[in-house]
Amino acid sequence: MAEPTEKTPTAPPPADGVSEAAAASPPVATSRGFRFLGEDKSVHKALGGGKTADVLLWKDKKMSAAVIGGATVIWVLFEVVEYNFMPLVSHFLIGALAVVFLWSKATIFIKKSSPDIPEVQISEELAANIVKVLRTDINQALRLLREIAMGHDLMKFIGVYFYPNNLFLFHFNKTSLSYPVLMCFS
């Protein structure tokens, strides 16, 4: 009879599924750079790989600093100084108009060509479409005002009437009460 062969005791596999040989060896550093979310793609490529990625990753330091500086100036204007968007746009446009005007007048003295400003015109079709859209909106508003004035919808009347009076429900004062009293007697 053949003798049973001796078996060498083997260690049970580790609980985390990593073998001892793999756990003992140090991780291999690759020269491919940081990988985004375990994918085989760099962060630069994940951000688009162009100028935007260069700015976000501070590879173009001057442009990144300009973006941060511009965002800071906009934040200071809107939050700290409490400047509004429409005055900013209108002041910018007025300033641009002044610069172009002065440039066109200064061309006489500095003997350079005047600025080439293209002529912009709105087509008749575009103007007709805008008027059609505005006409329907204005007609709907007039229809709503007529319906309210004829007394068909009391809640809309109350909403329209008290809205200009600083939201009657939140600012209840005797001035707000005088308007309905005067309307009842008229």
mmCIF file of the C-alpha atoms, coordinates in Angstrom:
data_MODEL
# 
_entry.id   MODEL 
# 
loop_
_atom_site.group_PDB 
_atom_site.id 
_atom_site.type_symbol 
_atom_site.label_atom_id 
_atom_site.label_alt_id 
_atom_site.label_comp_id 
_atom_site.label_asym_id 
_atom_site.label_entity_id 
_atom_site.label_seq_id 
_atom_site.pdbx_PDB_ins_code 
_atom_site.Cartn_x 
_atom_site.Cartn_y 
_atom_site.Cartn_z 
_atom_site.occupancy 
_atom_site.B_iso_or_equiv 
_atom_site.pdbx_formal_charge 
_atom_site.auth_seq_id 
_atom_site.auth_comp_id 
_atom_site.auth_asym_id 
_atom_site.auth_atom_id 
_atom_site.pdbx_PDB_model_num 
ATOM 1   C CA . MET A 1 1   ? 0.000   0.000   0.000   1.00 0.00 ? 1   MET A CA 1 
ATOM 2   C CA . ALA A 1 2   ? 1.026   3.451   -0.690  1.00 0.00 ? 2   ALA A CA 1 
ATOM 3   C CA . GLU A 1 3   ? 1.681   5.660   2.196   1.00 0.00 ? 3   GLU A CA 1 
ATOM 4   C CA . PRO A 1 4   ? -0.182  8.852   2.356   1.00 0.00 ? 4   PRO A CA 1 
ATOM 5   C CA . THR A 1 5   ? 2.019   11.777  1.448   1.00 0.00 ? 5   THR A CA 1 
ATOM 6   C CA . GLU A 1 6   ? 2.689   14.300  4.083   1.00 0.00 ? 6   GLU A CA 1 
ATOM 7   C CA . LYS A 1 7   ? 1.029   17.573  3.527   1.00 0.00 ? 7   LYS A CA 1 
ATOM 8   C CA . THR A 1 8   ? 2.618   20.720  4.737   1.00 0.00 ? 8   THR A CA 1 
ATOM 9   C CA . PRO A 1 9   ? 0.218   22.907  6.606   1.00 0.00 ? 9   PRO A CA 1 
ATOM 10  C CA . THR A 1 10  ? -0.722  25.974  4.602   1.00 0.00 ? 10  THR A CA 1 
ATOM 11  C CA . ALA A 1 11  ? -1.770  29.213  6.154   1.00 0.00 ? 11  ALA A CA 1 
ATOM 12  C CA . PRO A 1 12  ? -5.383  30.154  5.664   1.00 0.00 ? 12  PRO A CA 1 
ATOM 13  C CA . PRO A 1 13  ? -5.917  32.988  3.187   1.00 0.00 ? 13  PRO A CA 1 
ATOM 14  C CA . PRO A 1 14  ? -6.029  36.431  4.763   1.00 0.00 ? 14  PRO A CA 1 
ATOM 15  C CA . ALA A 1 15  ? -9.425  37.905  5.551   1.00 0.00 ? 15  ALA A CA 1 
ATOM 16  C CA . ASP A 1 16  ? -8.979  40.956  3.340   1.00 0.00 ? 16  ASP A CA 1 
ATOM 17  C CA . GLY A 1 17  ? -8.144  38.917  0.251   1.00 0.00 ? 17  GLY A CA 1 
ATOM 18  C CA . VAL A 1 18  ? -4.559  40.177  -0.126  1.00 0.00 ? 18  VAL A CA 1 
ATOM 19  C CA . SER A 1 19  ? -1.845  37.557  -0.167  1.00 0.00 ? 19  SER A CA 1 
ATOM 20  C CA . GLU A 1 20  ? 1.176   37.890  2.080   1.00 0.00 ? 20  GLU A CA 1 
ATOM 21  C CA . ALA A 1 21  ? 3.483   38.323  -0.866  1.00 0.00 ? 21  ALA A CA 1 
ATOM 22  C CA . ALA A 1 22  ? 1.465   41.231  -2.177  1.00 0.00 ? 22  ALA A CA 1 
ATOM 23  C CA . ALA A 1 23  ? 1.128   42.735  1.292   1.00 0.00 ? 23  ALA A CA 1 
ATOM 24  C CA . ALA A 1 24  ? 4.866   42.475  1.930   1.00 0.00 ? 24  ALA A CA 1 
ATOM 25  C CA . SER A 1 25  ? 5.948   44.154  -1.298  1.00 0.00 ? 25  SER A CA 1 
ATOM 26  C CA . PRO A 1 26  ? 5.904   47.967  -1.328  1.00 0.00 ? 26  PRO A CA 1 
ATOM 27  C CA . PRO A 1 27  ? 3.549   49.672  -3.757  1.00 0.00 ? 27  PRO A CA 1 
ATOM 28  C CA . VAL A 1 28  ? 5.127   50.421  -7.081  1.00 0.00 ? 28  VAL A CA 1 
ATOM 29  C CA . ALA A 1 29  ? 5.212   54.140  -7.883  1.00 0.00 ? 29  ALA A CA 1 
ATOM 30  C CA . THR A 1 30  ? 4.426   54.892  -11.478 1.00 0.00 ? 30  THR A CA 1 
ATOM 31  C CA . SER A 1 31  ? 5.646   57.906  -13.345 1.00 0.00 ? 31  SER A CA 1 
ATOM 32  C CA . ARG A 1 32  ? 2.271   58.487  -14.955 1.00 0.00 ? 32  ARG A CA 1 
ATOM 33  C CA . GLY A 1 33  ? 1.139   61.006  -12.315 1.00 0.00 ? 33  GLY A CA 1 
ATOM 34  C CA . PHE A 1 34  ? -1.945  61.204  -10.126 1.00 0.00 ? 34  PHE A CA 1 
ATOM 35  C CA . ARG A 1 35  ? -4.971  59.278  -11.370 1.00 0.00 ? 35  ARG A CA 1 
ATOM 36  C CA . PHE A 1 36  ? -8.436  60.757  -10.995 1.00 0.00 ? 36  PHE A CA 1 
ATOM 37  C CA . LEU A 1 37  ? -10.896 58.472  -9.143  1.00 0.00 ? 37  LEU A CA 1 
ATOM 38  C CA . GLY A 1 38  ? -8.888  55.361  -9.947  1.00 0.00 ? 38  GLY A CA 1 
ATOM 39  C CA . GLU A 1 39  ? -9.280  55.784  -13.687 1.00 0.00 ? 39  GLU A CA 1 
ATOM 40  C CA . ASP A 1 40  ? -6.411  55.691  -16.091 1.00 0.00 ? 40  ASP A CA 1 
ATOM 41  C CA . LYS A 1 41  ? -6.796  59.376  -16.788 1.00 0.00 ? 41  LYS A CA 1 
ATOM 42  C CA . SER A 1 42  ? -4.891  62.329  -15.332 1.00 0.00 ? 42  SER A CA 1 
ATOM 43  C CA . VAL A 1 43  ? -6.621  65.223  -13.579 1.00 0.00 ? 43  VAL A CA 1 
ATOM 44  C CA . HIS A 1 44  ? -5.483  67.539  -16.367 1.00 0.00 ? 44  HIS A CA 1 
ATOM 45  C CA . LYS A 1 45  ? -7.250  65.371  -18.953 1.00 0.00 ? 45  LYS A CA 1 
ATOM 46  C CA . ALA A 1 46  ? -10.312 64.992  -16.692 1.00 0.00 ? 46  ALA A CA 1 
ATOM 47  C CA . LEU A 1 47  ? -10.631 68.796  -16.597 1.00 0.00 ? 47  LEU A CA 1 
ATOM 48  C CA . GLY A 1 48  ? -10.569 69.034  -20.368 1.00 0.00 ? 48  GLY A CA 1 
ATOM 49  C CA . GLY A 1 49  ? -6.853  69.207  -21.001 1.00 0.00 ? 49  GLY A CA 1 
ATOM 50  C CA . GLY A 1 50  ? -6.880  72.735  -22.406 1.00 0.00 ? 50  GLY A CA 1 
ATOM 51  C CA . LYS A 1 51  ? -6.534  76.286  -21.118 1.00 0.00 ? 51  LYS A CA 1 
ATOM 52  C CA . THR A 1 52  ? -9.267  75.720  -18.514 1.00 0.00 ? 52  THR A CA 1 
ATOM 53  C CA . ALA A 1 53  ? -7.353  72.831  -16.977 1.00 0.00 ? 53  ALA A CA 1 
ATOM 54  C CA . ASP A 1 54  ? -4.145  74.891  -17.003 1.00 0.00 ? 54  ASP A CA 1 
ATOM 55  C CA . VAL A 1 55  ? -5.888  77.730  -15.147 1.00 0.00 ? 55  VAL A CA 1 
ATOM 56  C CA . LEU A 1 56  ? -7.603  75.452  -12.616 1.00 0.00 ? 56  LEU A CA 1 
ATOM 57  C CA . LEU A 1 57  ? -4.406  73.524  -11.889 1.00 0.00 ? 57  LEU A CA 1 
ATOM 58  C CA . TRP A 1 58  ? -2.293  76.734  -11.712 1.00 0.00 ? 58  TRP A CA 1 
ATOM 59  C CA . LYS A 1 59  ? -0.031  75.712  -14.583 1.00 0.00 ? 59  LYS A CA 1 
ATOM 60  C CA . ASP A 1 60  ? -0.564  79.171  -16.106 1.00 0.00 ? 60  ASP A CA 1 
ATOM 61  C CA . LYS A 1 61  ? 0.088   81.225  -12.983 1.00 0.00 ? 61  LYS A CA 1 
ATOM 62  C CA . LYS A 1 62  ? -0.571  84.661  -14.488 1.00 0.00 ? 62  LYS A CA 1 
ATOM 63  C CA . MET A 1 63  ? -3.947  83.657  -15.900 1.00 0.00 ? 63  MET A CA 1 
ATOM 64  C CA . SER A 1 64  ? -4.942  81.876  -12.680 1.00 0.00 ? 64  SER A CA 1 
ATOM 65  C CA . ALA A 1 65  ? -4.008  84.942  -10.628 1.00 0.00 ? 65  ALA A CA 1 
ATOM 66  C CA . ALA A 1 66  ? -6.010  87.152  -13.023 1.00 0.00 ? 66  ALA A CA 1 
ATOM 67  C CA . VAL A 1 67  ? -9.070  84.903  -12.630 1.00 0.00 ? 67  VAL A CA 1 
ATOM 68  C CA . ILE A 1 68  ? -8.799  84.933  -8.826  1.00 0.00 ? 68  ILE A CA 1 
ATOM 69  C CA . GLY A 1 69  ? -8.248  88.709  -8.832  1.00 0.00 ? 69  GLY A CA 1 
ATOM 70  C CA . GLY A 1 70  ? -11.214 89.321  -11.140 1.00 0.00 ? 70  GLY A CA 1 
ATOM 71  C CA . ALA A 1 71  ? -13.482 87.099  -9.053  1.00 0.00 ? 71  ALA A CA 1 
ATOM 72  C CA . THR A 1 72  ? -12.365 88.954  -5.926  1.00 0.00 ? 72  THR A CA 1 
ATOM 73  C CA . VAL A 1 73  ? -13.095 92.349  -7.483  1.00 0.00 ? 73  VAL A CA 1 
ATOM 74  C CA . ILE A 1 74  ? -16.560 91.168  -8.584  1.00 0.00 ? 74  ILE A CA 1 
ATOM 75  C CA . TRP A 1 75  ? -17.247 89.760  -5.112  1.00 0.00 ? 75  TRP A CA 1 
ATOM 76  C CA . VAL A 1 76  ? -16.157 93.026  -3.442  1.00 0.00 ? 76  VAL A CA 1 
ATOM 77  C CA . LEU A 1 77  ? -18.337 95.067  -5.827  1.00 0.00 ? 77  LEU A CA 1 
ATOM 78  C CA . PHE A 1 78  ? -21.481 93.004  -5.366  1.00 0.00 ? 78  PHE A CA 1 
ATOM 79  C CA . GLU A 1 79  ? -21.223 91.864  -1.728  1.00 0.00 ? 79  GLU A CA 1 
ATOM 80  C CA . VAL A 1 80  ? -19.149 94.448  0.137   1.00 0.00 ? 80  VAL A CA 1 
ATOM 81  C CA . VAL A 1 81  ? -19.969 97.648  -1.755  1.00 0.00 ? 81  VAL A CA 1 
ATOM 82  C CA . GLU A 1 82  ? -23.495 96.375  -2.615  1.00 0.00 ? 82  GLU A CA 1 
ATOM 83  C CA . TYR A 1 83  ? -23.189 97.482  -6.225  1.00 0.00 ? 83  TYR A CA 1 
ATOM 84  C CA . ASN A 1 84  ? -25.934 96.223  -8.552  1.00 0.00 ? 84  ASN A CA 1 
ATOM 85  C CA . PHE A 1 85  ? -25.468 94.370  -11.833 1.00 0.00 ? 85  PHE A CA 1 
ATOM 86  C CA . MET A 1 86  ? -27.387 96.708  -14.168 1.00 0.00 ? 86  MET A CA 1 
ATOM 87  C CA . PRO A 1 87  ? -25.545 99.899  -13.148 1.00 0.00 ? 87  PRO A CA 1 
ATOM 88  C CA . LEU A 1 88  ? -22.278 97.994  -13.600 1.00 0.00 ? 88  LEU A CA 1 
ATOM 89  C CA . VAL A 1 89  ? -23.261 96.959  -17.128 1.00 0.00 ? 89  VAL A CA 1 
ATOM 90  C CA . SER A 1 90  ? -24.486 100.439 -18.041 1.00 0.00 ? 90  SER A CA 1 
ATOM 91  C CA . HIS A 1 91  ? -21.343 102.115 -16.643 1.00 0.00 ? 91  HIS A CA 1 
ATOM 92  C CA . PHE A 1 92  ? -19.183 99.646  -18.547 1.00 0.00 ? 92  PHE A CA 1 
ATOM 93  C CA . LEU A 1 93  ? -21.055 100.344 -21.806 1.00 0.00 ? 93  LEU A CA 1 
ATOM 94  C CA . ILE A 1 94  ? -20.881 104.122 -21.295 1.00 0.00 ? 94  ILE A CA 1 
ATOM 95  C CA . GLY A 1 95  ? -17.144 103.836 -20.609 1.00 0.00 ? 95  GLY A CA 1 
ATOM 96  C CA . ALA A 1 96  ? -16.620 101.733 -23.739 1.00 0.00 ? 96  ALA A CA 1 
ATOM 97  C CA . LEU A 1 97  ? -18.611 104.256 -25.783 1.00 0.00 ? 97  LEU A CA 1 
ATOM 98  C CA . ALA A 1 98  ? -16.471 107.120 -24.410 1.00 0.00 ? 98  ALA A CA 1 
ATOM 99  C CA . VAL A 1 99  ? -13.241 105.266 -25.222 1.00 0.00 ? 99  VAL A CA 1 
ATOM 100 C CA . VAL A 1 100 ? -14.315 104.523 -28.809 1.00 0.00 ? 100 VAL A CA 1 
ATOM 101 C CA . PHE A 1 101 ? -15.534 108.108 -29.264 1.00 0.00 ? 101 PHE A CA 1 
ATOM 102 C CA . LEU A 1 102 ? -12.259 109.579 -27.992 1.00 0.00 ? 102 LEU A CA 1 
ATOM 103 C CA . TRP A 1 103 ? -10.292 107.102 -30.100 1.00 0.00 ? 103 TRP A CA 1 
ATOM 104 C CA . SER A 1 104 ? -12.168 108.107 -33.253 1.00 0.00 ? 104 SER A CA 1 
ATOM 105 C CA . LYS A 1 105 ? -11.629 111.818 -32.495 1.00 0.00 ? 105 LYS A CA 1 
ATOM 106 C CA . ALA A 1 106 ? -7.947  111.341 -31.567 1.00 0.00 ? 106 ALA A CA 1 
ATOM 107 C CA . THR A 1 107 ? -7.177  109.703 -34.922 1.00 0.00 ? 107 THR A CA 1 
ATOM 108 C CA . ILE A 1 108 ? -7.008  113.191 -36.425 1.00 0.00 ? 108 ILE A CA 1 
ATOM 109 C CA . PHE A 1 109 ? -4.134  114.198 -34.125 1.00 0.00 ? 109 PHE A CA 1 
ATOM 110 C CA . ILE A 1 110 ? -2.174  110.937 -34.025 1.00 0.00 ? 110 ILE A CA 1 
ATOM 111 C CA . LYS A 1 111 ? -2.667  110.200 -37.723 1.00 0.00 ? 111 LYS A CA 1 
ATOM 112 C CA . LYS A 1 112 ? -3.827  106.603 -37.304 1.00 0.00 ? 112 LYS A CA 1 
ATOM 113 C CA . SER A 1 113 ? -6.809  104.825 -38.760 1.00 0.00 ? 113 SER A CA 1 
ATOM 114 C CA . SER A 1 114 ? -10.147 105.253 -37.047 1.00 0.00 ? 114 SER A CA 1 
ATOM 115 C CA . PRO A 1 115 ? -11.716 102.238 -35.338 1.00 0.00 ? 115 PRO A CA 1 
ATOM 116 C CA . ASP A 1 116 ? -13.566 99.848  -37.615 1.00 0.00 ? 116 ASP A CA 1 
ATOM 117 C CA . ILE A 1 117 ? -17.036 99.609  -36.074 1.00 0.00 ? 117 ILE A CA 1 
ATOM 118 C CA . PRO A 1 118 ? -19.415 97.335  -37.950 1.00 0.00 ? 118 PRO A CA 1 
ATOM 119 C CA . GLU A 1 119 ? -22.937 98.558  -38.674 1.00 0.00 ? 119 GLU A CA 1 
ATOM 120 C CA . VAL A 1 120 ? -25.481 96.504  -36.765 1.00 0.00 ? 120 VAL A CA 1 
ATOM 121 C CA . GLN A 1 121 ? -29.098 96.319  -37.873 1.00 0.00 ? 121 GLN A CA 1 
ATOM 122 C CA . ILE A 1 122 ? -32.028 94.276  -36.649 1.00 0.00 ? 122 ILE A CA 1 
ATOM 123 C CA . SER A 1 123 ? -33.820 92.464  -39.421 1.00 0.00 ? 123 SER A CA 1 
ATOM 124 C CA . GLU A 1 124 ? -37.476 93.187  -40.057 1.00 0.00 ? 124 GLU A CA 1 
ATOM 125 C CA . GLU A 1 125 ? -38.369 89.559  -39.384 1.00 0.00 ? 125 GLU A CA 1 
ATOM 126 C CA . LEU A 1 126 ? -36.684 89.595  -35.967 1.00 0.00 ? 126 LEU A CA 1 
ATOM 127 C CA . ALA A 1 127 ? -38.424 92.859  -35.040 1.00 0.00 ? 127 ALA A CA 1 
ATOM 128 C CA . ALA A 1 128 ? -41.787 91.423  -36.112 1.00 0.00 ? 128 ALA A CA 1 
ATOM 129 C CA . ASN A 1 129 ? -41.223 88.299  -33.982 1.00 0.00 ? 129 ASN A CA 1 
ATOM 130 C CA . ILE A 1 130 ? -40.306 90.389  -30.948 1.00 0.00 ? 130 ILE A CA 1 
ATOM 131 C CA . VAL A 1 131 ? -43.399 92.536  -31.400 1.00 0.00 ? 131 VAL A CA 1 
ATOM 132 C CA . LYS A 1 132 ? -45.590 89.422  -31.714 1.00 0.00 ? 132 LYS A CA 1 
ATOM 133 C CA . VAL A 1 133 ? -44.237 87.989  -28.473 1.00 0.00 ? 133 VAL A CA 1 
ATOM 134 C CA . LEU A 1 134 ? -44.598 91.299  -26.639 1.00 0.00 ? 134 LEU A CA 1 
ATOM 135 C CA . ARG A 1 135 ? -48.090 91.808  -28.053 1.00 0.00 ? 135 ARG A CA 1 
ATOM 136 C CA . THR A 1 136 ? -49.322 88.499  -26.659 1.00 0.00 ? 136 THR A CA 1 
ATOM 137 C CA . ASP A 1 137 ? -47.771 89.195  -23.238 1.00 0.00 ? 137 ASP A CA 1 
ATOM 138 C CA . ILE A 1 138 ? -49.236 92.701  -23.098 1.00 0.00 ? 138 ILE A CA 1 
ATOM 139 C CA . ASN A 1 139 ? -52.658 91.388  -24.166 1.00 0.00 ? 139 ASN A CA 1 
ATOM 140 C CA . GLN A 1 140 ? -52.556 88.743  -21.422 1.00 0.00 ? 140 GLN A CA 1 
ATOM 141 C CA . ALA A 1 141 ? -51.665 91.391  -18.821 1.00 0.00 ? 141 ALA A CA 1 
ATOM 142 C CA . LEU A 1 142 ? -54.476 93.678  -20.019 1.00 0.00 ? 142 LEU A CA 1 
ATOM 143 C CA . ARG A 1 143 ? -56.922 90.755  -19.968 1.00 0.00 ? 143 ARG A CA 1 
ATOM 144 C CA . LEU A 1 144 ? -55.885 89.941  -16.387 1.00 0.00 ? 144 LEU A CA 1 
ATOM 145 C CA . LEU A 1 145 ? -56.237 93.580  -15.290 1.00 0.00 ? 145 LEU A CA 1 
ATOM 146 C CA . ARG A 1 146 ? -59.697 93.771  -16.881 1.00 0.00 ? 146 ARG A CA 1 
ATOM 147 C CA . GLU A 1 147 ? -60.759 90.573  -15.115 1.00 0.00 ? 147 GLU A CA 1 
ATOM 148 C CA . ILE A 1 148 ? -59.555 91.948  -11.786 1.00 0.00 ? 148 ILE A CA 1 
ATOM 149 C CA . ALA A 1 149 ? -61.169 95.353  -12.333 1.00 0.00 ? 149 ALA A CA 1 
ATOM 150 C CA . MET A 1 150 ? -64.526 93.769  -13.156 1.00 0.00 ? 150 MET A CA 1 
ATOM 151 C CA . GLY A 1 151 ? -64.444 91.927  -9.812  1.00 0.00 ? 151 GLY A CA 1 
ATOM 152 C CA . HIS A 1 152 ? -64.245 88.366  -11.101 1.00 0.00 ? 152 HIS A CA 1 
ATOM 153 C CA . ASP A 1 153 ? -61.297 87.304  -8.934  1.00 0.00 ? 153 ASP A CA 1 
ATOM 154 C CA . LEU A 1 154 ? -61.063 88.782  -5.428  1.00 0.00 ? 154 LEU A CA 1 
ATOM 155 C CA . MET A 1 155 ? -57.817 87.022  -4.469  1.00 0.00 ? 155 MET A CA 1 
ATOM 156 C CA . LYS A 1 156 ? -55.959 88.396  -7.498  1.00 0.00 ? 156 LYS A CA 1 
ATOM 157 C CA . PHE A 1 157 ? -57.315 91.852  -6.664  1.00 0.00 ? 157 PHE A CA 1 
ATOM 158 C CA . ILE A 1 158 ? -56.038 91.584  -3.104  1.00 0.00 ? 158 ILE A CA 1 
ATOM 159 C CA . GLY A 1 159 ? -52.665 90.328  -4.338  1.00 0.00 ? 159 GLY A CA 1 
ATOM 160 C CA . VAL A 1 160 ? -52.291 93.126  -6.878  1.00 0.00 ? 160 VAL A CA 1 
ATOM 161 C CA . TYR A 1 161 ? -53.648 95.806  -4.567  1.00 0.00 ? 161 TYR A CA 1 
ATOM 162 C CA . PHE A 1 162 ? -51.538 95.087  -1.505  1.00 0.00 ? 162 PHE A CA 1 
ATOM 163 C CA . TYR A 1 163 ? -48.278 94.145  -3.207  1.00 0.00 ? 163 TYR A CA 1 
ATOM 164 C CA . PRO A 1 164 ? -47.178 97.770  -3.742  1.00 0.00 ? 164 PRO A CA 1 
ATOM 165 C CA . ASN A 1 165 ? -48.044 98.479  -0.104  1.00 0.00 ? 165 ASN A CA 1 
ATOM 166 C CA . ASN A 1 166 ? -45.033 96.469  1.112   1.00 0.00 ? 166 ASN A CA 1 
ATOM 167 C CA . LEU A 1 167 ? -46.821 93.163  1.507   1.00 0.00 ? 167 LEU A CA 1 
ATOM 168 C CA . PHE A 1 168 ? -49.806 94.078  3.656   1.00 0.00 ? 168 PHE A CA 1 
ATOM 169 C CA . LEU A 1 169 ? -49.723 90.879  5.699   1.00 0.00 ? 169 LEU A CA 1 
ATOM 170 C CA . PHE A 1 170 ? -46.183 91.515  6.926   1.00 0.00 ? 170 PHE A CA 1 
ATOM 171 C CA . HIS A 1 171 ? -46.395 95.285  7.402   1.00 0.00 ? 171 HIS A CA 1 
ATOM 172 C CA . PHE A 1 172 ? -49.805 95.878  8.873   1.00 0.00 ? 172 PHE A CA 1 
ATOM 173 C CA . ASN A 1 173 ? -50.276 99.557  9.665   1.00 0.00 ? 173 ASN A CA 1 
ATOM 174 C CA . LYS A 1 174 ? -53.011 102.204 9.603   1.00 0.00 ? 174 LYS A CA 1 
ATOM 175 C CA . THR A 1 175 ? -51.895 103.582 6.216   1.00 0.00 ? 175 THR A CA 1 
ATOM 176 C CA . SER A 1 176 ? -52.538 100.195 4.629   1.00 0.00 ? 176 SER A CA 1 
ATOM 177 C CA . LEU A 1 177 ? -55.975 100.144 6.209   1.00 0.00 ? 177 LEU A CA 1 
ATOM 178 C CA . SER A 1 178 ? -56.877 103.614 4.920   1.00 0.00 ? 178 SER A CA 1 
ATOM 179 C CA . TYR A 1 179 ? -56.776 102.528 1.262   1.00 0.00 ? 179 TYR A CA 1 
ATOM 180 C CA . PRO A 1 180 ? -59.554 99.885  1.518   1.00 0.00 ? 180 PRO A CA 1 
ATOM 181 C CA . VAL A 1 181 ? -61.666 102.260 3.635   1.00 0.00 ? 181 VAL A CA 1 
ATOM 182 C CA . LEU A 1 182 ? -61.359 105.020 1.040   1.00 0.00 ? 182 LEU A CA 1 
ATOM 183 C CA . MET A 1 183 ? -62.182 102.560 -1.742  1.00 0.00 ? 183 MET A CA 1 
ATOM 184 C CA . CYS A 1 184 ? -65.353 101.480 0.061   1.00 0.00 ? 184 CYS A CA 1 
ATOM 185 C CA . PHE A 1 185 ? -66.598 105.072 0.247   1.00 0.00 ? 185 PHE A CA 1 
ATOM 186 C CA . SER A 1 186 ? -65.725 106.034 -3.294  1.00 0.00 ? 186 SER A CA 1 
# 
